[in-house]
């Protein structure tokens, strides 16, 4: 059991949801693990708009990660003395083609946070029962996505996701 952290990044904030981070289960059955997200830190960076812009962050379930286009990222081990140095999860950020998100009632918008362009937000599970659980089912996962009330392409959405691999 090891803990990992992975960076969220959406390089260009627009008025529709774009995925800043996607964590999902591998396709090879021997490497499937159950993941539990216990922390998300979200915010914005870059040039500020002259009037305040509200950004909406959303954590939703993904039922199929086929067809996505983004940057593959190796999550960082948070404790260097853990025996398992490489996460078995697959992680992408700065997606330009989104995965297929689930429908309402099935994991769409598990968590949502409105954040001012000058602010940031941190969510942390109070205990293990509050973690967002990703089942050990191939291609299932969660995505952290963001949109802006008024597009500001000079602004980037940034943050991190922390999870434990069981």
Contact map, one row per residue, 1 for C-alpha under 8 A:
1110000000000000000000000000000000000000000000000000000000000000000000000000000000010000000000000000000000000000000000000000000000000000000000000000000000000000000111
1111000000000000000000000000000000000000000000000000000000000000000000000000101001010000000000000000000000000000000000000000000000000000000000000000000000000000000111
1111100000000000000000000000000000000000000000000000000000000000000000000000111000000000000000000000000000000000000000000000000000000000000000000000000000000000011110
0111110000000000000000000000000000000000000000000000000000000000000000000011110000000010000000000000000000000000000000000000000000000000000000000000000000000000011110
0011111000000000000000000000000000000000000000000000000000000000000000000011110000000000000000000000000000000000000000000000000000000000000000000000000000000001111000
0001111100000000000000000000000000000000000000000000000000000000000000001111000000000000001000000000000000000000000000000000000000000000000000000000000000000001110000
0000111110000000000010000000000000000000000000000000000000000000000000000010000000000000000010000000000000000000000000000000000000000000000000000000000000000111100000
0000011111000000000110000000000000000000010000000000000000000000000000000000000000000000000011000000000000000000000000000000000000000000000000010000000000001111100000
0000001111100000000110000000000000000000000000000000000000000000000000000000000000000000000011000000000000000000000000000000000000000000000000000000000000011110000000
0000000111111000011100000000000000000000000000000000000000000000000000000000000000000000000011100000000000000000000000000000000000000000000000000100000000011100000000
0000000011111000000000000000000000000000000000000000000000000000000000000000000000000000000001000000000000000000000000000000000000000000000000000000000000111000000000
0000000001111100000000000000000000000000000000000000000000000000000000000000000000000000000000000000000000000000000000000000000000000000000000000000000111111000000000
0000000001111110010000000000000000000000000000000000000000000000000000000000000000000000000000000000000000000000000000000000000000000000000000000111001111111000000000
0000000000011111110000000000000000000000000000000000000000000000000000000000000000000000000000000000000000000000000000000000000000000000000000000011011110000000000000
0000000000001111100000000000000000000000000000000000000000000000000000000000000000000000000000000000000000000000000000000000000000000000000000000011111000000000000000
0000000000000111110000000000000000000000000000000000000000000000000000000000000000000000000000000000000000000000000000000000000000000000000000000111000000000000000000
0000000000000111111000000000000000000000000000000000000000000000000000000000000000000000000000000000000000000000000000000000000000000000000000001110000000000000000000
0000000001001101111100000000000000000000000000000000000000000000000000000000000000000000000000110100000000000000000000000000000000000000000000001110000000000000000000
0000000001000000111111000000000000000000000000000000000000000000000000000000000000000000000011110100000000000000000000000000000000000000000000111100000000000000000000
0000000111000000011111000000000000000000000000000000000000000000000000000000000000000000000011100000000000000000000000000000000000000000000000111100000000001100000000
0000001110000000001111100000000000000000000000000000000000000000000000000000000000000000001111100000000000000000000000000000000000000000000000111000000000000000100000
0000000000000000001111110000000000000000000000000000000000000000000000000000000000000000001110000000000000000000000000000000000000000000000011110000000000000000000000
0000000000000000000011111000000000000000000000000000000000000000000000000000000000000000111100000000000000000000000000000000000000000000000011100000000000000000000000
0000000000000000000001111100000000000000000000000000000000000100100000000000000000000000111000000000000000000000000000000000000000000100011111000000000000000000000000
0000000000000000000000111110000111000000000000000000000000000000000000000000000000000001110000000000000000000000000000000000000000000101111110000000000000000000000000
0000000000000000000000011111101100000000000000000000000000000000000000000000000000000001110000000000000000000000000000000000000000000000011000000000000000000000000000
0000000000000000000000001111101100000000000000000000000000000000000000000000000000000000000000000000000000000000000000000000000000000000011000000000000000000000000000
0000000000000000000000000111111100000000000000000000000000000000000000000000000000000000000000000000000000000000000000000000000000000000010000000000000000000000000000
0000000000000000000000000111111100000000000000000000000000000000000000000000000000000000000000000000000000000000000000000000000000000000010000000000000000000000000000
0000000000000000000000000001111100000000000000000000000000000000000000000000000000000000000000000000000000000000000000000000000000000000000000000000000000000000000000
0000000000000000000000000111111110000000000000000000000000000000000000000000000000000001000000000000000000000000000000000000000000000000000000000000000000000000000000
0000000000000000000000001111111111000000000000000000000000000000000000000000000000000001100000000000000000000000000000000000000000000001110000000000000000000000000000
0000000000000000000000001000001111100000000000000000000000000000000000000000000000000001100000000000000000000000000000000000000000000011000000000000000000000000000011
0000000000000000000000001000000111110000000000000000000000000000000000000000000000000000000000000000000000000000000000000000000000001111000000000000000000000000000011
0000000000000000000000000000000011111000000000000000000000000000000000000000000000000000100000000000000000000000000000000000000000001111000000000000000000000000001111
0000000000000000000000000000000001111100000000000000000000000000000000000000000000000000000000000000000000000000000000000000000000111100000000000000000000000000001111
0000000000000000000000000000000000111111000000000000000000000000000000000000000000000000000000000000000000000000000000000000000000111100000000000000000000000000111100
0000000000000000000000000000000000011111000000000000000000000000000000000000000000000000000000000000000000000000000000000001100101110000000000000000000000000000111100
0000000000000000000000000000000000001111100000000000000000000000000000000000000000000000000000000000000000000000000000000111100000000000000000000000000000000000111000
0000000000000000000000000000000000001111110000000000000000000000000000000000000000000000000000000000000000000000000000000111000000000000000000000000000000000011110000
0000000000000000000000000000000000000011111000000000000000000000000000000000000000000000000000000000000000000000000000011110000000000000000000000000000000000011100000
0000000100000000000000000000000000000001111100000000000010000000000000000000000000000000000000000000000000000000000000011100000000000000000000000000000000001111000000
0000000000000000000000000000000000000000111110000000000000000000000000000000000000000000000000000000000000000000001011111000000000000000000000000000000000001110000000
0000000000000000000000000000000000000000011111000000000000000000000000000000000000000000000000000000000000000000000011110000000000000000000000000000000000111110000000
0000000000000000000000000000000000000000001111100000000000000000000000000000000000000000000000000000000000000000000000000000000000000000000000000000000000111100000000
0000000000000000000000000000000000000000000111110000000000000000000000000000000000000000000000000000000000000000000000000000000000000000000000000000000001110000000000
0000000000000000000000000000000000000000000011111000000000000000000000000000000000000000000000000000000000000000000000000000000000000000000000000000000001100000000000
0000000000000000000000000000000000000000000001111100000000000000000000000000000000000000000000000000000000000000000011000000000000000000000000000000000101100000000000
0000000000000000000000000000000000000000000000111111100000000000000000000000000000000000000000000000000000000000000000000000000000000000000000000000000100000000000000
0000000000000000000000000000000000000000000000011111000000000000000000000000000000000000000000000000000000000000000000000000000000000000000000000000000000000000000000
0000000000000000000000000000000000000000000000001111100000000000000000000000000000000000000000000000000000000000000000000000000000000000000000000000000000000000000000
0000000000000000000000000000000000000000000000001111110000000000000000000000000000000000000000000000000000000000000111000000000000000000000000000000000000000000000000
0000000000000000000000000000000000000000000000001011111000000000000000000000000000000000000000000000000000000000000110000000000000000000000000000001110000000000000000
0000000000000000000000000000000000000000000000000001111100000000000000000000000000000000000000000000000000000000011110000000000000000000000000000001110000000000000000
0000000000000000000000000000000000000000000000000000111110000000000000000000000000000000000000000000000000000000011110000000000000000000000000000111100000000000000000
0000000000000000000000000000000000000000000000000000011111000000000000000000000000000000000000000000000000000001111000000000000000000000000000000111100000000000000000
0000000000000000000000000000000000000000010000000000001111100000000000000000000000000000000000000000000000000001111000000000000000000000000000011110000000000000000000
0000000000000000000000000000000000000000000000000000000111110000000000000000000000000000000000000000000000001111100000000000000000000000000000011100000000000000000000
0000000000000000000000000000000000000000000000000000000011111000000000000000000000000000000000000000000000011111000000000000000000000000000001111000000000000000000000
0000000000000000000000000000000000000000000000000000000001111100000000000000000000000000000000000000110000111110000000000000000000000000000001110000000000000000000000
0000000000000000000000000000000000000000000000000000000000111110000000000000000000000000000000000000110001111100000000000000000000000000000111100000000000000000000000
0000000000000000000000010000000000000000000000000000000000011111100000000000000000000000000000000011110000000000000000000000000000000000000111100000000000000000000000
0000000000000000000000000000000000000000000000000000000000001111100000000000000000000000000000000001110000000000000000000000000000000000001110000000000000000000000000
0000000000000000000000000000000000000000000000000000000000000111110000000000000000000000000000000011100000000000000000000000000000000000001100000000000000000000000000
0000000000000000000000010000000000000000000000000000000000000111111100000000000000000000000000000011000000000000000000000000000000000000001110000000000000000000000000
0000000000000000000000000000000000000000000000000000000000000001111100000000000000000000000000000011000000000000000000000000000000000000001000000000000000000000000000
0000000000000000000000000000000000000000000000000000000000000000111110000000000000000000000000001110000000000000000000000000000000000000000000000000000000000000000000
0000000000000000000000000000000000000000000000000000000000000000111111000000000000000000000000111110000000000000000000000000000000000000000000000000000000000000000000
0000000000000000000000000000000000000000000000000000000000000000001111100000000000000000000000111100000000000000000000000000000000000000000000000000000000000000000000
0000000000000000000000000000000000000000000000000000000000000000000111110000000000000000000111111000000000000000000000000000000000000000000000000000000000000000000000
0000000000000000000000000000000000000000000000000000000000000000000011111000000000000000000111100000000000000000000000000000000000000000000000000000000000000000000000
0000000000000000000000000000000000000000000000000000000000000000000001111100000000000000011110000000000000000000000000000000000000000000000000000000000000000000000000
0000010000000000000000000000000000000000000000000000000000000000000000111110000000000000001110000000000000000000000000000000000000000000000000000000000000000000000000
0000010000000000000000000000000000000000000000000000000000000000000000011111000000000110011000000000000000000000000000000000000000000000000000000000000000000000000000
0001111000000000000000000000000000000000000000000000000000000000000000001111100000000110001000000000000000000000000000000000000000000000000000000000000000000000000000
0001110000000000000000000000000000000000000000000000000000000000000000000111110000000000000000000000000000000000000000000000000000000000000000000000000000000000000000
0111100000000000000000000000000000000000000000000000000000000000000000000011111101001110000000000000000000000000000000000000000000000000000000000000000000000000000000
0011100000000000000000000000000000000000000000000000000000000000000000000001111100000000000000000000000000000000000000000000000000000000000000000000000000000000000000
0110000000000000000000000000000000000000000000000000000000000000000000000000111111000000000000000000000000000000000000000000000000000000000000000000000000000000000000
0000000000000000000000000000000000000000000000000000000000000000000000000000111111001000000000000000000000000000000000000000000000000000000000000000000000000000000000
0000000000000000000000000000000000000000000000000000000000000000000000000000001111100000000000000000000000000000000000000000000000000000000000000000000000000000000000
0100000000000000000000000000000000000000000000000000000000000000000000000000101111111000000000000000000000000000000000000000000000000000000000000000000000000000000000
0000000000000000000000000000000000000000000000000000000000000000000000000000000011111000000000000000000000000000000000000000000000000000000000000000000000000000000000
1100000000000000000000000000000000000000000000000000000000000000000000000000000001111110000000000000000000000000000000000000000000000000000000000000000000000000000000
0000000000000000000000000000000000000000000000000000000000000000000000000000100101111110000000000000000000000000000000000000000000000000000000000000000000000000000000
0000000000000000000000000000000000000000000000000000000000000000000000000110100000011111000000000000000000000000000000000000000000000000000000000000000000000000000000
0001000000000000000000000000000000000000000000000000000000000000000000000110100000011111110000000000000000000000000000000000000000000000000000000000000000000000000010
0000000000000000000000001100001110000000000000000000000000000000000000000000000000000111110000000000000000000000000000000000000000000000000000000000000000000000000010
0000000000000000000000111100000110100000000000000000000000000000000000000000000000000011111000000000000000000000000000000000000000000000000000000000000000000000000000
0000000000000000000000111100000000000000000000000000000000000000000000010100000000000011111100000000000000000000000000000000000000000000000000000000000000000000000000
0000010000000000000011110000000000000000000000000000000000000000000000011110000000000000111110000000000000000000000000000000000000000000000000000000000000000000000000
0000000000000000000011100000000000000000000000000000000000000000000001111000000000000000011111100000000000000000000000000000000000000000000000000000000000000000000000
0000001111000000001111000000000000000000000000000000000000000000000001111000000000000000001111100000000000000000000000000000000000000000000000000000000000000000000000
0000000111100000001110000000000000000000000000000000000000000000000001100000000000000000000111110000000000000000000000000000000000000000000000000000000000000000000000
0000000001000000011110000000000000000000000000000000000000000000000111100000000000000000000111111100000000000000000000000000000000000000000000000000000000000000000000
0000000000000000011000000000000000000000000000000000000000000000000111000000000000000000000001111100000000000000000000000000000000000000000000000000000000000000000000
0000000000000000000000000000000000000000000000000000000000000000001111000000000000000000000000111110000000000000000000000000000000000000000000000000000000000000000000
0000000000000000011000000000000000000000000000000000000000000000001110000000000000000000000000111111000000000000000000000000000000000000000000000000000000000000000000
0000000000000000000000000000000000000000000000000000000000000101111100000000000000000000000000001111100000000000000000000000000000000000000000000000000000000000000000
0000000000000000000000000000000000000000000000000000000000000111110000000000000000000000000000000111110000000000000000000000000000000000000000000000000000000000000000
0000000000000000000000000000000000000000000000000000000000011111000000000000000000000000000000000011111000010000000000000000000000000000000000000000000000000000000000
0000000000000000000000000000000000000000000000000000000000011110000000000000000000000000000000000001111101110000000000000000000000000000000000000000000000000000000000
0000000000000000000000000000000000000000000000000000000000000000000000000000000000000000000000000000111111110000000000000000000000000000000000000000000000000000000000
0000000000000000000000000000000000000000000000000000000000000000000000000000000000000000000000000000011111111000000000000000000000000000000000000000000000000000000000
0000000000000000000000000000000000000000000000000000000000000000000000000000000000000000000000000000001111110000000000000000000000000000000000000000000000000000000000
0000000000000000000000000000000000000000000000000000000000001000000000000000000000000000000000000000011111110000000000000000000000000000000000000000000000000000000000
0000000000000000000000000000000000000000000000000000000000011000000000000000000000000000000000000000011111111100000000000000000000000000000000000000000000000000000000
0000000000000000000000000000000000000000000000000000000000111000000000000000000000000000000000000000111111111100000000000000000000000000000000000000000000000000000000
0000000000000000000000000000000000000000000000000000000001111000000000000000000000000000000000000000000100111111000000000000000000000000000000000000000000000000000000
0000000000000000000000000000000000000000000000000000000001111000000000000000000000000000000000000000000000111111000000000000000000000000000000000000000000000000000000
0000000000000000000000000000000000000000000000000000000001110000000000000000000000000000000000000000000000001111100000000000000000000000000000000000000000000000000000
0000000000000000000000000000000000000000000000000000000111100000000000000000000000000000000000000000000000001111110000000000000000000000000000000000000000000000000000
0000000000000000000000000000000000000000000000000000000111000000000000000000000000000000000000000000000000000011111000001000000000000000000000000000000000000000000000
0000000000000000000000000000000000000000000000000000011110000000000000000000000000000000000000000000000000000001111100000000000000000000000000000000000000000000000000
0000000000000000000000000000000000000000001000000000011110000000000000000000000000000000000000000000000000000000111110111000000000000000000000000000000000000000000000
0000000000000000000000000000000000000000000000000001111000000000000000000000000000000000000000000000000000000000011111110000000000000000000000000000000000000000000000
0000000000000000000000000000000000000000001100010001111000000000000000000000000000000000000000000000000000000000001111100000000000000000000000000000000000000000000000
0000000000000000000000000000000000000000001100010001000000000000000000000000000000000000000000000000000000000000000111110000000000000000000000000000000000000000000000
0000000000000000000000000000000000000000001100000000000000000000000000000000000000000000000000000000000000000000001111111000000000000000000000000000000000000000000000
0000000000000000000000000000000000000000111100000000000000000000000000000000000000000000000000000000000000000000001101111100000000000000000000000000000000000000000000
0000000000000000000000000000000000000000111000000000000000000000000000000000000000000000000000000000000000000000101000111110000000000000000000000000000000000000000000
0000000000000000000000000000000000000011110000000000000000000000000000000000000000000000000000000000000000000000000000011111000000000000000000000000000000000000000000
0000000000000000000000000000000000000011100000000000000000000000000000000000000000000000000000000000000000000000000000001111100000000000000000000000000000000000000000
0000000000000000000000000000000000000111000000000000000000000000000000000000000000000000000000000000000000000000000000000111110000000000000000000000000000000000000000
0000000000000000000000000000000000000110000000000000000000000000000000000000000000000000000000000000000000000000000000000011111111100000000000000000000000000000000000
0000000000000000000000000000000000000000000000000000000000000000000000000000000000000000000000000000000000000000000000000001111111000000000000000000000000000000000000
0000000000000000000000000000000000000000000000000000000000000000000000000000000000000000000000000000000000000000000000000000111111100000000000000000000000000000000000
0000000000000000000000000000000000000100000000000000000000000000000000000000000000000000000000000000000000000000000000000000111111100000000000000000000000000000000000
0000000000000000000000000000000000000000000000000000000000000000000000000000000000000000000000000000000000000000000000000000111111100000000000000000000000000000000000
0000000000000000000000000000000000000100000000000000000000000000000000000000000000000000000000000000000000000000000000000000111111110000000000000000000000000000000000
0000000000000000000000000000000000011100000000000000000000000000000000000000000000000000000000000000000000000000000000000000101111111000000000000000000000000000000000
0000000000000000000000000000000000011100000000000000000000000000000000000000000000000000000000000000000000000000000000000000000001111100000000000000000000000000000000
0000000000000000000000000000000001111000000000000000000000000000000000000000000000000000000000000000000000000000000000000000000000111110000000000000000000000000000000
0000000000000000000000011000000001111000000000000000000000000000000000000000000000000000000000000000000000000000000000000000000000011111000111000000000000000000000000
0000000000000000000000000000000011100000000000000000000000000000000000000000000000000000000000000000000000000000000000000000000000001111100110000000000000000000000000
0000000000000000000000001000000111100000000000000000000000000000000000000000000000000000000000000000000000000000000000000000000000000111110100000000000000000000000000
0000000000000000000000001000000100000000000000000000000000000000000000000000000000000000000000000000000000000000000000000000000000000011111100000000000000000000000000
0000000000000000000000011111100100000000000000000000000000000000000000000000000000000000000000000000000000000000000000000000000000000001111100000000000000000000000000
0000000000000000000000011110000000000000000000000000000000000011110000000000000000000000000000000000000000000000000000000000000000000000111110000000000000000000000000
0000000000000000000000011000000000000000000000000000000000001111100000000000000000000000000000000000000000000000000000000000000000000111111111000000000000000000000000
0000000000000000000001111000000000000000000000000000000000001110100000000000000000000000000000000000000000000000000000000000000000000110001111100000000000000000000000
0000000000000000000001110000000000000000000000000000000000111100000000000000000000000000000000000000000000000000000000000000000000000100000111110000000000000000000000
0000000000000000001111100000000000000000000000000000000000111100000000000000000000000000000000000000000000000000000000000000000000000000000011111000000000000000000000
0000000100000000001111000000000000000000000000000000000011110000000000000000000000000000000000000000000000000000000000000000000000000000000001111100000000000000000000
0000000000000000111110000000000000000000000000000000000011100000000000000000000000000000000000000000000000000000000000000000000000000000000000111110000000000000000000
0000000001001001111100000000000000000000000000000000001111000000000000000000000000000000000000000000000000000000000000000000000000000000000000011111000000001000000000
0000000000001111110000000000000000000000000000000000001110000000000000000000000000000000000000000000000000000000000000000000000000000000000000001111100000000000000000
0000000000001111000000000000000000000000000000000000111100000000000000000000000000000000000000000000000000000000000000000000000000000000000000000111111100000000000000
0000000000000010000000000000000000000000000000000000111100000000000000000000000000000000000000000000000000000000000000000000000000000000000000000011111000000000000000
0000000000000110000000000000000000000000000000000000110000000000000000000000000000000000000000000000000000000000000000000000000000000000000000000001111100000000000000
0000000000001110000000000000000000000000000000000000000000000000000000000000000000000000000000000000000000000000000000000000000000000000000000000001111110000000000000
0000000000011100000000000000000000000000000000011000000000000000000000000000000000000000000000000000000000000000000000000000000000000000000000000001011111100000000000
0000000000011100000000000000000000000000000000000000000000000000000000000000000000000000000000000000000000000000000000000000000000000000000000000000001111110000000000
0000000000011000000000000000000000000000000001110000000000000000000000000000000000000000000000000000000000000000000000000000000000000000000000000000000111110000000000
0000000000111000000000000000000000000000000111110000000000000000000000000000000000000000000000000000000000000000000000000000000000000000000000000000000111111000000000
0000000011111000000000000000000000000000000111000000000000000000000000000000000000000000000000000000000000000000000000000000000000000000000000000000000011111100000000
0000000111111000000100000000000000000000011110000000000000000000000000000000000000000000000000000000000000000000000000000000000000000000000000000100000000111110000000
0000001111000000000100000000000000000000011110000000000000000000000000000000000000000000000000000000000000000000000000000000000000000000000000000000000000011111000000
0000001110000000000000000000000000000001111100000000000000000000000000000000000000000000000000000000000000000000000000000000000000000000000000000000000000001111100000
0000111100000000000000000000000000000001110000000000000000000000000000000000000000000000000000000000000000000000000000000000000000000000000000000000000000000111110000
0000111100000000000010000000000000001111100000000000000000000000000000000000000000000000000000000000000000000000000000000000000000000000000000000000000000000011111000
0011110000000000000000000000000000001111000000000000000000000000000000000000000000000000000000000000000000000000000000000000000000000000000000000000000000000001111100
0011100000000000000000000000000000111110000000000000000000000000000000000000000000000000000000000000000000000000000000000000000000000000000000000000000000000000111110
1111000000000000000000000000000000111100000000000000000000000000000000000000000000000000000000000000000000000000000000000000000000000000000000000000000000000000011111
1111000000000000000000000000000011110000000000000000000000000000000000000000000000000011000000000000000000000000000000000000000000000000000000000000000000000000001111
1100000000000000000000000000000011110000000000000000000000000000000000000000000000000000000000000000000000000000000000000000000000000000000000000000000000000000000111
